[in-house]
């Protein structure tokens, strides 16, 4: 083989490699462009999702407010009627009944605690009271009622706990 032939083959081979590299570069550019477009669409979808979730959250908040404010408005009207009544006891009883029905509907229950053993998970001891005729750590008085919602503590009972008097 002559040197011109050899040089010609190298040029042809280099030219072929160059064309292949150019094709590969073009393919990579297209892939990159496609990936970029896909990424931009995904970002736009995510932003739309965030906006939708925010809107739904605000709507849920408004619905919840309306539900509880409606109950509060009803109670306010009943309180006004009871206030204007010459015998407000009946009106107050009606208000208490409505509140208790509301609590029942919302699964709010009072924590019964007088005479029971002190439980730090349900009770907050305000003070202790020394007594002769009692067991230690038994609740003798309730200062503030405690409540559970769906068997989960909402507010602990504030209580006075007995301590046996030492002689």
C-alpha positions in Angstrom: 0.0 0.0 0.0 1.3 3.4 -0.9 1.5 6.3 1.5 -1.1 8.2 -0.5 -3.5 5.3 -0.1 -2.7 5.1 3.6 -3.3 8.8 4.0 -6.5 8.6 2.1 -7.8 5.8 4.2 -6.9 7.7 7.4 -8.7 10.8 6.1 -11.7 8.7 5.2 -11.6 7.0 8.6 -11.3 10.3 10.4 -14.1 11.8 8.3 -16.3 8.8 9.1 -15.5 9.2 12.9 -16.2 12.9 12.6 -19.6 12.3 11.0 -20.4 9.7 13.7 -19.4 12.1 16.5 -21.4 14.9 14.9 -24.4 12.5 14.7 -23.9 11.5 18.3 -23.6 15.1 19.4 -26.8 15.9 17.6 -28.6 12.9 19.2 -27.3 14.0 22.7 -28.5 17.6 22.1 -32.0 16.3 21.1 -32.1 14.0 24.2 -31.0 16.9 26.4 -33.7 19.1 24.9 -36.3 16.4 25.4 -35.2 15.8 29.0 -35.3 19.6 29.7 -38.8 19.8 28.3 -39.9 16.8 30.4 -38.4 18.4 33.5 -40.1 21.7 32.8 -43.5 19.9 32.4 -42.9 18.0 35.6 -42.1 21.2 37.5 -45.2 22.9 36.0 -47.3 19.8 37.1 -45.9 20.0 40.6 -46.6 23.7 40.9 -50.2 23.1 39.7 -50.5 20.3 42.3 -49.2 22.6 45.0 -51.7 25.4 44.1 -54.6 22.8 44.0 -53.6 21.4 47.4 -53.4 24.9 48.9 -56.8 25.8 47.4 -58.3 22.6 48.8 -56.7 23.2 52.2 -58.2 26.7 52.4 -61.6 25.4 51.3 -61.4 22.7 54.0 -60.4 25.3 56.6 -63.4 27.5 55.6 -65.8 24.6 55.8 -64.5 23.7 59.3 -64.8 27.3 60.4 -68.4 27.5 59.0 -69.3 24.3 60.8 -68.1 25.5 64.2 -69.2 29.1 63.8 -72.7 27.9 62.9 -72.8 26.0 66.2 -71.4 29.0 68.1 -74.0 31.3 66.5 -76.8 28.9 67.6 -75.5 28.9 71.2 -75.2 32.7 71.1 -78.8 33.0 70.1 -79.9 30.6 72.8 -77.8 32.6 75.4 -79.5 35.8 74.4 -82.9 34.2 74.7 -82.0 32.8 78.2 -80.7 36.2 79.2 -84.0 37.9 78.2 -86.1 35.3 79.8 -87.6 36.0 83.3 -86.8 32.4 84.3 -83.4 31.8 82.5 -82.9 28.4 84.1 -84.9 26.6 81.4 -83.0 28.5 78.7 -79.6 27.6 80.3 -80.7 24.0 80.5 -81.4 24.0 76.8 -78.0 25.6 76.0 -76.2 22.9 78.1 -78.2 20.2 76.3 -77.2 21.6 72.9 -73.5 21.8 74.0 -73.6 18.2 75.2 -75.2 17.1 71.9 -72.5 18.9 70.0 -69.8 17.2 72.2 -71.4 13.8 71.6 -71.5 14.5 67.8 -67.8 15.5 67.9 -66.9 12.5 70.1 -65.8 14.7 73.0 -66.0 13.0 76.4 -65.4 14.3 79.9 -62.7 12.5 81.9 -64.3 11.1 85.0 -61.6 11.4 87.7 -63.0 12.0 91.2 -62.2 8.9 93.4 -59.8 7.5 90.8 -56.1 7.0 91.0 -54.0 9.9 89.7 -52.7 9.3 86.1 -50.2 11.8 84.8 -51.3 11.0 81.2 -54.8 12.3 81.9 -54.5 14.5 85.0 -52.6 17.6 86.0 -52.2 17.8 89.8 -52.8 21.4 90.9 -52.0 20.5 94.6 -52.1 17.7 97.1 -54.3 17.5 100.2 -53.3 15.5 103.3 -56.1 13.4 104.7 -56.5 10.7 107.3 -59.1 8.6 105.7 -57.8 8.1 102.1 -55.4 6.3 99.9 -52.3 7.9 98.3 -52.7 9.4 94.8 -56.5 9.3 94.7 -58.2 12.3 93.2 -60.4 14.1 95.7 -61.4 17.2 93.8 -61.6 18.4 90.2 -60.6 22.0 89.7 -61.0 22.0 85.9 -62.6 19.3 83.7 -60.5 17.3 81.3 -61.7 16.1 77.9 -60.9 13.4 75.4 -61.6 13.4 71.7 -61.8 10.0 70.0 -60.0 8.4 73.0 -57.1 11.0 72.6 -56.4 13.5 75.3 -57.6 17.0 74.4 -57.2 18.7 77.7 -56.1 17.1 81.0 -58.2 17.4 84.1 -56.8 19.8 86.7 -57.2 18.0 90.0 -56.4 17.9 93.7 -54.7 14.6 94.8 -54.9 13.1 98.3 -51.9 12.1 100.3 -52.4 10.0 103.4 -51.6 12.0 106.5 -48.6 10.6 108.4 -49.1 10.3 112.1 
